[in-house]
């Protein structure tokens, strides 16, 4: 089970991710696009292009957890990558 504690840092990817990616692909995205180490134990949140689903990647010291949530209707509100 994933335990999210108040001390854990949450990193949210603003740009959509290719949701065909699994653990290895998203860990690579953490390193290359987000410039963060996926083995830190931080929570990494990614969305799909239509903002109808999210994937959460967490390393717990023994291995990675990858959680997926798809909305049955509607979409998530997501900040734009363009500064206003």
RODO-2510 file (C-alpha; in nm, 4 decimals, decimal comma):
residues 84
     n   res          X          Y          Z
     1     x     0,0000     0,0000     0,0000
     2     x     0,1215     0,3500    -0,0784
     3     x     0,1521     0,5760     0,2228
     4     x     0,1591     0,9470     0,1423
     5     x     0,2995     1,1439     0,4354
     6     x     0,3057     1,5209     0,4953
     7     x     0,6852     1,5110     0,4533
     8     x     0,6667     1,3704     0,0990
     9     x     0,7178     1,6093    -0,1888
    10     x     0,4656     1,5954    -0,4743
    11     x     0,5894     1,6764    -0,8247
    12     x     0,3172     1,7450    -1,0821
    13     x     0,4066     1,7297    -1,4506
    14     x     0,2336     2,0204    -1,6231
    15     x     0,2736     1,8823    -1,9746
    16     x     0,0720     1,5708    -2,0654
    17     x     0,2506     1,2353    -2,0683
    18     x     0,2220     0,9511    -2,3166
    19     x     0,0009     0,7108    -2,1222
    20     x     0,1367     0,4107    -2,3081
    21     x     0,4401     0,4509    -2,0798
    22     x     0,4701     0,2232    -1,7803
    23     x     0,6980     0,2436    -1,4770
    24     x     1,0252     0,2542    -1,6721
    25     x     0,9017     0,5143    -1,9203
    26     x     0,7614     0,7427    -1,6512
    27     x     1,0775     0,7057    -1,4390
    28     x     1,2766     0,8135    -1,7451
    29     x     1,0394     1,1101    -1,7877
    30     x     1,1092     1,2075    -1,4236
    31     x     1,4821     1,2183    -1,4990
    32     x     1,4775     1,3774    -1,8435
    33     x     1,1798     1,6159    -1,8475
    34     x     1,1321     1,6948    -1,4782
    35     x     1,5050     1,6775    -1,3889
    36     x     1,4232     1,4798    -1,0728
    37     x     1,5414     1,1447    -0,9390
    38     x     1,2492     0,8977    -0,9373
    39     x     1,4165     0,7010    -0,6530
    40     x     1,3725     0,9865    -0,3999
    41     x     1,0402     0,8565    -0,2712
    42     x     0,8628     1,1668    -0,3961
    43     x     0,5194     1,1395    -0,5556
    44     x     0,5167     1,2088    -0,9304
    45     x     0,1803     1,2895    -1,0919
    46     x     0,1208     1,2741    -1,4677
    47     x    -0,1901     1,3362    -1,6789
    48     x    -0,2962     1,2237    -2,0224
    49     x    -0,3507     1,4626    -2,3142
    50     x    -0,7268     1,4956    -2,2602
    51     x    -0,6894     1,5372    -1,8800
    52     x    -0,9295     1,2479    -1,8215
    53     x    -0,6757     1,0303    -1,6382
    54     x    -0,3782     1,0553    -1,4032
    55     x    -0,0901     0,8230    -1,3207
    56     x     0,0971     0,8452    -0,9907
    57     x     0,4501     0,7044    -0,9631
    58     x     0,6149     0,6494    -0,6222
    59     x     0,9282     0,4614    -0,5143
    60     x     0,8875     0,3094    -0,1659
    61     x     1,2427     0,1859    -0,1083
    62     x     1,1708    -0,1640    -0,2382
    63     x     1,0137    -0,0900    -0,5741
    64     x     0,7860     0,1394    -0,7701
    65     x     0,4129     0,1834    -0,7296
    66     x     0,2192     0,2964    -1,0367
    67     x    -0,1420     0,3974    -0,9791
    68     x    -0,3866     0,4879    -1,2546
    69     x    -0,7189     0,6714    -1,2267
    70     x    -0,9474     0,7403    -1,5217
    71     x    -1,2579     0,9529    -1,4791
    72     x    -1,5806     0,8042    -1,6113
    73     x    -1,6963     1,1533    -1,7120
    74     x    -1,5490     1,5013    -1,7169
    75     x    -1,1828     1,5932    -1,6888
    76     x    -0,9278     1,7188    -1,4385
    77     x    -0,8527     2,0898    -1,4164
    78     x    -0,4843     2,1314    -1,4907
    79     x    -0,2641     2,4396    -1,4869
    80     x    -0,1244     2,5513    -1,8190
    81     x     0,2488     2,5408    -1,8834
    82     x     0,2280     2,8971    -2,0179
    83     x     0,3022     3,1652    -1,7586
    84     x     0,0371     3,4342    -1,7346
***
